[in-house]
Amino acid sequence: MSYRKRVEEINRIYDQHARNGLSNREIWRRYIYPVYWISERTFYNIMNATAGPESPVVASDAPSLFDMLDDEPRKTDP
């Protein structure tokens, strides 16, 4: 419920300032980041998210820093 409320609030703030002709980055920098401390990427993910229980938000397919790690544990010498 708190995630849904945050999404609604961010969308409300975005809608309010987008009408004034500000860019998405400027809206995030001036009005979203100081309140919610989220990255710009998270802001765009929230803007694209549907926070309903019937359609959950799924993590993106973007590469992760952990993709380069092996799945097998490393052997250490005694």
HTML snippet that shows the backbone in 3Dmol.js (N, CA, C, O; Angstrom):
<script src="https://3Dmol.org/build/3Dmol-min.js"></script>
<div id="view" style="width:600px;height:400px;position:relative"></div>
<script>
const pdb = `
ATOM      1  N   MET A   1       0.819  -1.202   0.000  1.00  0.00           N
ATOM      2  CA  MET A   1       0.000   0.000   0.000  1.00  0.00           C
ATOM      3  C   MET A   1       0.863   1.266   0.000  1.00  0.00           C
ATOM      4  O   MET A   1       0.504   2.245  -0.655  1.00  0.00           O
ATOM      5  N   SER A   2       1.986   1.268   0.716  1.00  0.00           N
ATOM      6  CA  SER A   2       2.807   2.467   0.743  1.00  0.00           C
ATOM      7  C   SER A   2       3.439   2.717  -0.624  1.00  0.00           C
ATOM      8  O   SER A   2       3.603   3.871  -1.020  1.00  0.00           O
ATOM      9  N   TYR A   3       3.800   1.648  -1.360  1.00  0.00           N
ATOM     10  CA  TYR A   3       4.352   1.813  -2.706  1.00  0.00           C
ATOM     11  C   TYR A   3       3.297   2.420  -3.631  1.00  0.00           C
ATOM     12  O   TYR A   3       3.592   3.325  -4.412  1.00  0.00           O
ATOM     13  N   ARG A   4       2.085   1.924  -3.537  1.00  0.00           N
ATOM     14  CA  ARG A   4       0.995   2.448  -4.363  1.00  0.00           C
ATOM     15  C   ARG A   4       0.761   3.926  -4.069  1.00  0.00           C
ATOM     16  O   ARG A   4       0.567   4.723  -4.987  1.00  0.00           O
ATOM     17  N   LYS A   5       0.781   4.284  -2.805  1.00  0.00           N
ATOM     18  CA  LYS A   5       0.576   5.685  -2.426  1.00  0.00           C
ATOM     19  C   LYS A   5       1.718   6.550  -2.957  1.00  0.00           C
ATOM     20  O   LYS A   5       1.484   7.659  -3.437  1.00  0.00           O
ATOM     21  N   ARG A   6       2.945   6.051  -2.874  1.00  0.00           N
ATOM     22  CA  ARG A   6       4.088   6.796  -3.386  1.00  0.00           C
ATOM     23  C   ARG A   6       3.962   6.994  -4.901  1.00  0.00           C
ATOM     24  O   ARG A   6       4.228   8.085  -5.407  1.00  0.00           O
ATOM     25  N   VAL A   7       3.563   5.955  -5.619  1.00  0.00           N
ATOM     26  CA  VAL A   7       3.373   6.055  -7.067  1.00  0.00           C
ATOM     27  C   VAL A   7       2.308   7.096  -7.386  1.00  0.00           C
ATOM     28  O   VAL A   7       2.494   7.915  -8.287  1.00  0.00           O
ATOM     29  N   GLU A   8       1.211   7.076  -6.670  1.00  0.00           N
ATOM     30  CA  GLU A   8       0.140   8.049  -6.893  1.00  0.00           C
ATOM     31  C   GLU A   8       0.613   9.477  -6.631  1.00  0.00           C
ATOM     32  O   GLU A   8       0.295  10.390  -7.392  1.00  0.00           O
ATOM     33  N   GLU A   9       1.375   9.665  -5.548  1.00  0.00           N
ATOM     34  CA  GLU A   9       1.868  10.996  -5.206  1.00  0.00           C
ATOM     35  C   GLU A   9       2.861  11.503  -6.255  1.00  0.00           C
ATOM     36  O   GLU A   9       2.800  12.663  -6.662  1.00  0.00           O
ATOM     37  N   ILE A  10       3.770  10.636  -6.689  1.00  0.00           N
ATOM     38  CA  ILE A  10       4.752  11.036  -7.694  1.00  0.00           C
ATOM     39  C   ILE A  10       4.056  11.367  -9.005  1.00  0.00           C
ATOM     40  O   ILE A  10       4.411  12.340  -9.670  1.00  0.00           O
ATOM     41  N   ASN A  11       3.076  10.570  -9.376  1.00  0.00           N
ATOM     42  CA  ASN A  11       2.314  10.864 -10.598  1.00  0.00           C
ATOM     43  C   ASN A  11       1.547  12.179 -10.476  1.00  0.00           C
ATOM     44  O   ASN A  11       1.450  12.935 -11.442  1.00  0.00           O
ATOM     45  N   ARG A  12       1.011  12.447  -9.310  1.00  0.00           N
ATOM     46  CA  ARG A  12       0.291  13.701  -9.092  1.00  0.00           C
ATOM     47  C   ARG A  12       1.240  14.890  -9.224  1.00  0.00           C
ATOM     48  O   ARG A  12       0.914  15.879  -9.881  1.00  0.00           O
ATOM     49  N   ILE A  13       2.416  14.793  -8.598  1.00  0.00           N
ATOM     50  CA  ILE A  13       3.405  15.873  -8.696  1.00  0.00           C
ATOM     51  C   ILE A  13       3.852  16.057 -10.139  1.00  0.00           C
ATOM     52  O   ILE A  13       3.980  17.183 -10.619  1.00  0.00           O
ATOM     53  N   TYR A  14       4.087  14.941 -10.827  1.00  0.00           N
ATOM     54  CA  TYR A  14       4.510  15.016 -12.226  1.00  0.00           C
ATOM     55  C   TYR A  14       3.438  15.691 -13.081  1.00  0.00           C
ATOM     56  O   TYR A  14       3.747  16.594 -13.858  1.00  0.00           O
ATOM     57  N   ASP A  15       2.191  15.264 -12.946  1.00  0.00           N
ATOM     58  CA  ASP A  15       1.101  15.841 -13.735  1.00  0.00           C
ATOM     59  C   ASP A  15       0.947  17.338 -13.481  1.00  0.00           C
ATOM     60  O   ASP A  15       0.693  18.114 -14.403  1.00  0.00           O
ATOM     61  N   GLN A  16       1.103  17.724 -12.237  1.00  0.00           N
ATOM     62  CA  GLN A  16       0.954  19.125 -11.868  1.00  0.00           C
ATOM     63  C   GLN A  16       2.007  19.990 -12.568  1.00  0.00           C
ATOM     64  O   GLN A  16       1.686  21.085 -13.029  1.00  0.00           O
ATOM     65  N   HIS A  17       3.248  19.523 -12.656  1.00  0.00           N
ATOM     66  CA  HIS A  17       4.326  20.351 -13.202  1.00  0.00           C
ATOM     67  C   HIS A  17       4.559  20.118 -14.692  1.00  0.00           C
ATOM     68  O   HIS A  17       5.159  20.964 -15.355  1.00  0.00           O
ATOM     69  N   ALA A  18       4.105  19.005 -15.226  1.00  0.00           N
ATOM     70  CA  ALA A  18       4.270  18.745 -16.663  1.00  0.00           C
ATOM     71  C   ALA A  18       3.429  19.724 -17.478  1.00  0.00           C
ATOM     72  O   ALA A  18       3.799  20.075 -18.598  1.00  0.00           O
ATOM     73  N   ARG A  19       2.337  20.152 -16.940  1.00  0.00           N
ATOM     74  CA  ARG A  19       1.473  21.127 -17.638  1.00  0.00           C
ATOM     75  C   ARG A  19       2.172  22.471 -17.828  1.00  0.00           C
ATOM     76  O   ARG A  19       1.837  23.232 -18.736  1.00  0.00           O
ATOM     77  N   ASN A  20       3.147  22.755 -16.961  1.00  0.00           N
ATOM     78  CA  ASN A  20       3.872  24.024 -17.046  1.00  0.00           C
ATOM     79  C   ASN A  20       4.982  23.986 -18.092  1.00  0.00           C
ATOM     80  O   ASN A  20       5.659  24.992 -18.309  1.00  0.00           O
ATOM     81  N   GLY A  21       5.178  22.843 -18.742  1.00  0.00           N
ATOM     82  CA  GLY A  21       6.182  22.744 -19.791  1.00  0.00           C
ATOM     83  C   GLY A  21       7.565  22.345 -19.318  1.00  0.00           C
ATOM     84  O   GLY A  21       8.519  22.430 -20.092  1.00  0.00           O
ATOM     85  N   LEU A  22       7.706  21.912 -18.073  1.00  0.00           N
ATOM     86  CA  LEU A  22       9.011  21.479 -17.580  1.00  0.00           C
ATOM     87  C   LEU A  22       9.350  20.096 -18.129  1.00  0.00           C
ATOM     88  O   LEU A  22       8.457  19.284 -18.371  1.00  0.00           O
ATOM     89  N   SER A  23      10.635  19.831 -18.322  1.00  0.00           N
ATOM     90  CA  SER A  23      11.064  18.510 -18.782  1.00  0.00           C
ATOM     91  C   SER A  23      10.955  17.507 -17.638  1.00  0.00           C
ATOM     92  O   SER A  23      10.874  17.886 -16.469  1.00  0.00           O
ATOM     93  N   ASN A  24      10.953  16.229 -17.989  1.00  0.00           N
ATOM     94  CA  ASN A  24      10.874  15.179 -16.971  1.00  0.00           C
ATOM     95  C   ASN A  24      12.037  15.274 -15.993  1.00  0.00           C
ATOM     96  O   ASN A  24      11.853  15.133 -14.784  1.00  0.00           O
ATOM     97  N   ARG A  25      13.226  15.511 -16.517  1.00  0.00           N
ATOM     98  CA  ARG A  25      14.415  15.595 -15.658  1.00  0.00           C
ATOM     99  C   ARG A  25      14.305  16.762 -14.691  1.00  0.00           C
ATOM    100  O   ARG A  25      14.674  16.645 -13.522  1.00  0.00           O
ATOM    101  N   GLU A  26      13.802  17.878 -15.175  1.00  0.00           N
ATOM    102  CA  GLU A  26      13.654  19.058 -14.317  1.00  0.00           C
ATOM    103  C   GLU A  26      12.606  18.817 -13.231  1.00  0.00           C
ATOM    104  O   GLU A  26      12.799  19.233 -12.088  1.00  0.00           O
ATOM    105  N   ILE A  27      11.512  18.161 -13.567  1.00  0.00           N
ATOM    106  CA  ILE A  27      10.490  17.824 -12.564  1.00  0.00           C
ATOM    107  C   ILE A  27      11.090  16.902 -11.516  1.00  0.00           C
ATOM    108  O   ILE A  27      10.878  17.096 -10.319  1.00  0.00           O
ATOM    109  N   TRP A  28      11.847  15.889 -11.966  1.00  0.00           N
ATOM    110  CA  TRP A  28      12.479  14.965 -11.012  1.00  0.00           C
ATOM    111  C   TRP A  28      13.452  15.722 -10.116  1.00  0.00           C
ATOM    112  O   TRP A  28      13.447  15.549  -8.897  1.00  0.00           O
ATOM    113  N   ARG A  29      14.295  16.571 -10.732  1.00  0.00           N
ATOM    114  CA  ARG A  29      15.337  17.266  -9.973  1.00  0.00           C
ATOM    115  C   ARG A  29      14.767  18.270  -8.978  1.00  0.00           C
ATOM    116  O   ARG A  29      15.261  18.361  -7.854  1.00  0.00           O
ATOM    117  N   ARG A  30      13.755  19.013  -9.356  1.00  0.00           N
ATOM    118  CA  ARG A  30      13.209  20.067  -8.490  1.00  0.00           C
ATOM    119  C   ARG A  30      12.188  19.578  -7.475  1.00  0.00           C
ATOM    120  O   ARG A  30      12.164  20.052  -6.339  1.00  0.00           O
ATOM    121  N   TYR A  31      11.341  18.627  -7.879  1.00  0.00           N
ATOM    122  CA  TYR A  31      10.172  18.323  -7.051  1.00  0.00           C
ATOM    123  C   TYR A  31      10.105  16.892  -6.531  1.00  0.00           C
ATOM    124  O   TYR A  31       9.542  16.660  -5.461  1.00  0.00           O
ATOM    125  N   ILE A  32      10.657  15.938  -7.250  1.00  0.00           N
ATOM    126  CA  ILE A  32      10.552  14.536  -6.823  1.00  0.00           C
ATOM    127  C   ILE A  32      11.724  14.150  -5.931  1.00  0.00           C
ATOM    128  O   ILE A  32      11.516  13.644  -4.828  1.00  0.00           O
ATOM    129  N   TYR A  33      12.949  14.378  -6.388  1.00  0.00           N
ATOM    130  CA  TYR A  33      14.131  13.951  -5.648  1.00  0.00           C
ATOM    131  C   TYR A  33      14.225  14.548  -4.241  1.00  0.00           C
ATOM    132  O   TYR A  33      14.527  13.815  -3.300  1.00  0.00           O
ATOM    133  N   PRO A  34      13.981  15.837  -4.063  1.00  0.00           N
ATOM    134  CA  PRO A  34      14.103  16.383  -2.696  1.00  0.00           C
ATOM    135  C   PRO A  34      13.134  15.762  -1.685  1.00  0.00           C
ATOM    136  O   PRO A  34      13.412  15.760  -0.486  1.00  0.00           O
ATOM    137  N   VAL A  35      12.013  15.241  -2.153  1.00  0.00           N
ATOM    138  CA  VAL A  35      11.006  14.674  -1.251  1.00  0.00           C
ATOM    139  C   VAL A  35      11.203  13.173  -1.070  1.00  0.00           C
ATOM    140  O   VAL A  35      11.170  12.668   0.053  1.00  0.00           O
ATOM    141  N   TYR A  36      11.410  12.459  -2.183  1.00  0.00           N
ATOM    142  CA  TYR A  36      11.414  10.992  -2.133  1.00  0.00           C
ATOM    143  C   TYR A  36      12.800  10.368  -2.228  1.00  0.00           C
ATOM    144  O   TYR A  36      12.937   9.169  -1.982  1.00  0.00           O
ATOM    145  N   TRP A  37      13.814  11.118  -2.570  1.00  0.00           N
ATOM    146  CA  TRP A  37      15.198  10.646  -2.657  1.00  0.00           C
ATOM    147  C   TRP A  37      15.314   9.399  -3.525  1.00  0.00           C
ATOM    148  O   TRP A  37      15.962   8.430  -3.128  1.00  0.00           O
ATOM    149  N   ILE A  38      14.707   9.409  -4.681  1.00  0.00           N
ATOM    150  CA  ILE A  38      14.803   8.289  -5.603  1.00  0.00           C
ATOM    151  C   ILE A  38      15.644   8.711  -6.802  1.00  0.00           C
ATOM    152  O   ILE A  38      15.702   9.890  -7.151  1.00  0.00           O
ATOM    153  N   SER A  39      16.292   7.735  -7.425  1.00  0.00           N
ATOM    154  CA  SER A  39      17.105   8.036  -8.600  1.00  0.00           C
ATOM    155  C   SER A  39      16.213   8.387  -9.775  1.00  0.00           C
ATOM    156  O   SER A  39      15.005   8.149  -9.757  1.00  0.00           O
ATOM    157  N   GLU A  40      16.831   8.956 -10.793  1.00  0.00           N
ATOM    158  CA  GLU A  40      16.066   9.314 -11.983  1.00  0.00           C
ATOM    159  C   GLU A  40      15.527   8.059 -12.673  1.00  0.00           C
ATOM    160  O   GLU A  40      14.420   8.062 -13.211  1.00  0.00           O
ATOM    161  N   ARG A  41      16.311   7.003 -12.650  1.00  0.00           N
ATOM    162  CA  ARG A  41      15.855   5.746 -13.251  1.00  0.00           C
ATOM    163  C   ARG A  41      14.639   5.190 -12.518  1.00  0.00           C
ATOM    164  O   ARG A  41      13.691   4.720 -13.147  1.00  0.00           O
ATOM    165  N   THR A  42      14.668   5.245 -11.198  1.00  0.00           N
ATOM    166  CA  THR A  42      13.526   4.797 -10.405  1.00  0.00           C
ATOM    167  C   THR A  42      12.304   5.658 -10.699  1.00  0.00           C
ATOM    168  O   THR A  42      11.183   5.153 -10.758  1.00  0.00           O
ATOM    169  N   PHE A  43      12.519   6.951 -10.881  1.00  0.00           N
ATOM    170  CA  PHE A  43      11.434   7.854 -11.235  1.00  0.00           C
ATOM    171  C   PHE A  43      10.778   7.421 -12.535  1.00  0.00           C
ATOM    172  O   PHE A  43       9.551   7.376 -12.625  1.00  0.00           O
ATOM    173  N   TYR A  44      11.587   7.099 -13.548  1.00  0.00           N
ATOM    174  CA  TYR A  44      11.021   6.659 -14.826  1.00  0.00           C
ATOM    175  C   TYR A  44      10.336   5.310 -14.688  1.00  0.00           C
ATOM    176  O   TYR A  44       9.308   5.081 -15.326  1.00  0.00           O
ATOM    177  N   ASN A  45      10.877   4.413 -13.875  1.00  0.00           N
ATOM    178  CA  ASN A  45      10.223   3.120 -13.650  1.00  0.00           C
ATOM    179  C   ASN A  45       8.866   3.307 -12.982  1.00  0.00           C
ATOM    180  O   ASN A  45       7.899   2.628 -13.327  1.00  0.00           O
ATOM    181  N   ILE A  46       8.798   4.218 -12.034  1.00  0.00           N
ATOM    182  CA  ILE A  46       7.531   4.486 -11.355  1.00  0.00           C
ATOM    183  C   ILE A  46       6.532   5.107 -12.320  1.00  0.00           C
ATOM    184  O   ILE A  46       5.341   4.796 -12.279  1.00  0.00           O
ATOM    185  N   MET A  47       7.018   5.982 -13.185  1.00  0.00           N
ATOM    186  CA  MET A  47       6.129   6.612 -14.152  1.00  0.00           C
ATOM    187  C   MET A  47       5.523   5.568 -15.094  1.00  0.00           C
ATOM    188  O   MET A  47       4.398   5.743 -15.564  1.00  0.00           O
ATOM    189  N   ASN A  48       6.250   4.492 -15.374  1.00  0.00           N
ATOM    190  CA  ASN A  48       5.767   3.455 -16.276  1.00  0.00           C
ATOM    191  C   ASN A  48       5.050   2.323 -15.548  1.00  0.00           C
ATOM    192  O   ASN A  48       4.452   1.457 -16.186  1.00  0.00           O
ATOM    193  N   ALA A  49       5.104   2.323 -14.248  1.00  0.00           N
ATOM    194  CA  ALA A  49       4.567   1.213 -13.470  1.00  0.00           C
ATOM    195  C   ALA A  49       3.053   1.315 -13.313  1.00  0.00           C
ATOM    196  O   ALA A  49       2.481   2.404 -13.264  1.00  0.00           O
ATOM    197  N   THR A  50       2.435   0.162 -13.237  1.00  0.00           N
ATOM    198  CA  THR A  50       1.048   0.097 -12.792  1.00  0.00           C
ATOM    199  C   THR A  50       1.099  -0.622 -11.461  1.00  0.00           C
ATOM    200  O   THR A  50       1.509  -1.780 -11.391  1.00  0.00           O
ATOM    201  N   ALA A  51       0.693   0.045 -10.428  1.00  0.00           N
ATOM    202  CA  ALA A  51       0.881  -0.467  -9.084  1.00  0.00           C
ATOM    203  C   ALA A  51      -0.293  -1.301  -8.588  1.00  0.00           C
ATOM    204  O   ALA A  51      -0.487  -1.426  -7.379  1.00  0.00           O
ATOM    205  N   GLY A  52      -1.068  -1.865  -9.483  1.00  0.00           N
ATOM    206  CA  GLY A  52      -2.210  -2.670  -9.069  1.00  0.00           C
ATOM    207  C   GLY A  52      -1.794  -4.079  -8.679  1.00  0.00           C
ATOM    208  O   GLY A  52      -0.805  -4.588  -9.207  1.00  0.00           O
ATOM    209  N   PRO A  53      -2.523  -4.729  -7.765  1.00  0.00           N
ATOM    210  CA  PRO A  53      -2.168  -6.084  -7.336  1.00  0.00           C
ATOM    211  C   PRO A  53      -2.339  -7.124  -8.442  1.00  0.00           C
ATOM    212  O   PRO A  53      -1.667  -8.156  -8.423  1.00  0.00           O
ATOM    213  N   GLU A  54      -3.228  -6.870  -9.405  1.00  0.00           N
ATOM    214  CA  GLU A  54      -3.425  -7.822 -10.489  1.00  0.00           C
ATOM    215  C   GLU A  54      -2.331  -7.736 -11.549  1.00  0.00           C
ATOM    216  O   GLU A  54      -2.176  -8.665 -12.342  1.00  0.00           O
ATOM    217  N   SER A  55      -1.581  -6.660 -11.581  1.00  0.00           N
ATOM    218  CA  SER A  55      -0.469  -6.521 -12.523  1.00  0.00           C
ATOM    219  C   SER A  55       0.759  -6.017 -11.764  1.00  0.00           C
ATOM    220  O   SER A  55       1.028  -4.816 -11.755  1.00  0.00           O
ATOM    221  N   PRO A  56       1.500  -6.920 -11.132  1.00  0.00           N
ATOM    222  CA  PRO A  56       2.632  -6.507 -10.307  1.00  0.00           C
ATOM    223  C   PRO A  56       3.751  -5.898 -11.136  1.00  0.00           C
ATOM    224  O   PRO A  56       3.883  -6.172 -12.329  1.00  0.00           O
ATOM    225  N   VAL A  57       4.542  -5.076 -10.490  1.00  0.00           N
ATOM    226  CA  VAL A  57       5.688  -4.449 -11.139  1.00  0.00           C
ATOM    227  C   VAL A  57       6.823  -5.458 -11.125  1.00  0.00           C
ATOM    228  O   VAL A  57       7.175  -5.997 -10.076  1.00  0.00           O
ATOM    229  N   VAL A  58       7.393  -5.710 -12.297  1.00  0.00           N
ATOM    230  CA  VAL A  58       8.453  -6.701 -12.428  1.00  0.00           C
ATOM    231  C   VAL A  58       9.761  -5.972 -12.675  1.00  0.00           C
ATOM    232  O   VAL A  58       9.796  -4.948 -13.356  1.00  0.00           O
ATOM    233  N   ALA A  59      10.836  -6.509 -12.116  1.00  0.00           N
ATOM    234  CA  ALA A  59      12.147  -5.906 -12.311  1.00  0.00           C
ATOM    235  C   ALA A  59      12.502  -5.915 -13.791  1.00  0.00           C
ATOM    236  O   ALA A  59      12.106  -6.821 -14.524  1.00  0.00           O
ATOM    237  N   SER A  60      13.235  -4.922 -14.220  1.00  0.00           N
ATOM    238  CA  SER A  60      13.593  -4.818 -15.632  1.00  0.00           C
ATOM    239  C   SER A  60      14.620  -5.878 -16.008  1.00  0.00           C
ATOM    240  O   SER A  60      15.243  -6.495 -15.144  1.00  0.00           O
ATOM    241  N   ASP A  61      14.783  -6.079 -17.311  1.00  0.00           N
ATOM    242  CA  ASP A  61      15.750  -7.034 -17.827  1.00  0.00           C
ATOM    243  C   ASP A  61      17.114  -6.397 -18.028  1.00  0.00           C
ATOM    244  O   ASP A  61      17.959  -6.956 -18.726  1.00  0.00           O
ATOM    245  N   ALA A  62      17.336  -5.261 -17.441  1.00  0.00           N
ATOM    246  CA  ALA A  62      18.610  -4.576 -17.585  1.00  0.00           C
ATOM    247  C   ALA A  62      19.720  -5.399 -16.930  1.00  0.00           C
ATOM    248  O   ALA A  62      19.476  -6.098 -15.946  1.00  0.00           O
ATOM    249  N   PRO A  63      20.927  -5.319 -17.468  1.00  0.00           N
ATOM    250  CA  PRO A  63      22.031  -6.076 -16.870  1.00  0.00           C
ATOM    251  C   PRO A  63      22.318  -5.613 -15.450  1.00  0.00           C
ATOM    252  O   PRO A  63      22.127  -4.448 -15.103  1.00  0.00           O
ATOM    253  N   SER A  64      22.770  -6.531 -14.665  1.00  0.00           N
ATOM    254  CA  SER A  64      23.082  -6.260 -13.268  1.00  0.00           C
ATOM    255  C   SER A  64      24.587  -6.358 -13.056  1.00  0.00           C
ATOM    256  O   SER A  64      25.286  -7.002 -13.837  1.00  0.00           O
ATOM    257  N   LEU A  65      25.078  -5.729 -12.016  1.00  0.00           N
ATOM    258  CA  LEU A  65      26.489  -5.854 -11.670  1.00  0.00           C
ATOM    259  C   LEU A  65      26.850  -7.283 -11.283  1.00  0.00           C
ATOM    260  O   LEU A  65      28.014  -7.674 -11.369  1.00  0.00           O
ATOM    261  N   PHE A  66      25.862  -8.062 -10.858  1.00  0.00           N
ATOM    262  CA  PHE A  66      26.108  -9.416 -10.409  1.00  0.00           C
ATOM    263  C   PHE A  66      26.083 -10.425 -11.551  1.00  0.00           C
ATOM    264  O   PHE A  66      26.336 -11.607 -11.319  1.00  0.00           O
ATOM    265  N   ASP A  67      25.791 -10.006 -12.757  1.00  0.00           N
ATOM    266  CA  ASP A  67      25.751 -10.921 -13.895  1.00  0.00           C
ATOM    267  C   ASP A  67      27.118 -11.513 -14.207  1.00  0.00           C
ATOM    268  O   ASP A  67      27.206 -12.624 -14.730  1.00  0.00           O
ATOM    269  N   MET A  68      28.182 -10.788 -13.892  1.00  0.00           N
ATOM    270  CA  MET A  68      29.513 -11.267 -14.233  1.00  0.00           C
ATOM    271  C   MET A  68      30.059 -12.268 -13.214  1.00  0.00           C
ATOM    272  O   MET A  68      31.103 -12.876 -13.451  1.00  0.00           O
ATOM    273  N   LEU A  69      29.379 -12.445 -12.100  1.00  0.00           N
ATOM    274  CA  LEU A  69      29.839 -13.381 -11.087  1.00  0.00           C
ATOM    275  C   LEU A  69      29.457 -14.810 -11.457  1.00  0.00           C
ATOM    276  O   LEU A  69      28.405 -15.055 -12.047  1.00  0.00           O
ATOM    277  N   ASP A  70      30.335 -15.748 -11.096  1.00  0.00           N
ATOM    278  CA  ASP A  70      30.033 -17.155 -11.324  1.00  0.00           C
ATOM    279  C   ASP A  70      29.007 -17.627 -10.319  1.00  0.00           C
ATOM    280  O   ASP A  70      28.934 -17.117  -9.201  1.00  0.00           O
ATOM    281  N   ASP A  71      28.209 -18.610 -10.725  1.00  0.00           N
ATOM    282  CA  ASP A  71      27.225 -19.184  -9.823  1.00  0.00           C
ATOM    283  C   ASP A  71      27.859 -20.170  -8.850  1.00  0.00           C
ATOM    284  O   ASP A  71      27.301 -20.437  -7.785  1.00  0.00           O
ATOM    285  N   GLU A  72      29.024 -20.713  -9.209  1.00  0.00           N
ATOM    286  CA  GLU A  72      29.689 -21.697  -8.364  1.00  0.00           C
ATOM    287  C   GLU A  72      30.590 -20.982  -7.365  1.00  0.00           C
ATOM    288  O   GLU A  72      31.233 -19.987  -7.702  1.00  0.00           O
ATOM    289  N   PRO A  73      30.636 -21.495  -6.127  1.00  0.00           N
ATOM    290  CA  PRO A  73      31.502 -20.870  -5.133  1.00  0.00           C
ATOM    291  C   PRO A  73      32.972 -21.111  -5.494  1.00  0.00           C
ATOM    292  O   PRO A  73      33.303 -22.135  -6.093  1.00  0.00           O
ATOM    293  N   ARG A  74      33.829 -20.195  -5.141  1.00  0.00           N
ATOM    294  CA  ARG A  74      35.256 -20.321  -5.419  1.00  0.00           C
ATOM    295  C   ARG A  74      35.918 -21.215  -4.397  1.00  0.00           C
ATOM    296  O   ARG A  74      35.570 -21.204  -3.216  1.00  0.00           O
ATOM    297  N   LYS A  75      36.877 -21.988  -4.868  1.00  0.00           N
ATOM    298  CA  LYS A  75      37.664 -22.823  -3.963  1.00  0.00           C
ATOM    299  C   LYS A  75      38.840 -22.017  -3.452  1.00  0.00           C
ATOM    300  O   LYS A  75      39.504 -21.306  -4.205  1.00  0.00           O
ATOM    301  N   THR A  76      39.084 -22.141  -2.166  1.00  0.00           N
ATOM    302  CA  THR A  76      40.207 -21.422  -1.575  1.00  0.00           C
ATOM    303  C   THR A  76      41.246 -22.419  -1.104  1.00  0.00           C
ATOM    304  O   THR A  76      40.904 -23.509  -0.647  1.00  0.00           O
ATOM    305  N   ASP A  77      42.493 -22.056  -1.212  1.00  0.00           N
ATOM    306  CA  ASP A  77      43.585 -22.918  -0.748  1.00  0.00           C
ATOM    307  C   ASP A  77      43.722 -22.808   0.752  1.00  0.00           C
ATOM    308  O   ASP A  77      43.583 -21.717   1.303  1.00  0.00           O
ATOM    309  N   PRO A  78      43.996 -23.930   1.438  1.00  0.00           N
ATOM    310  CA  PRO A  78      44.135 -23.868   2.908  1.00  0.00           C
ATOM    311  C   PRO A  78      45.384 -23.204   3.370  1.00  0.00           C
ATOM    312  O   PRO A  78      45.615 -23.092   4.573  1.00  0.00           O
TER     313      PRO A  78
END
`;
const viewer = $3Dmol.createViewer("view");
viewer.addModel(pdb, "pdb");
viewer.setStyle({}, {cartoon: {color: "spectrum"}});
viewer.zoomTo();
viewer.render();
</script>
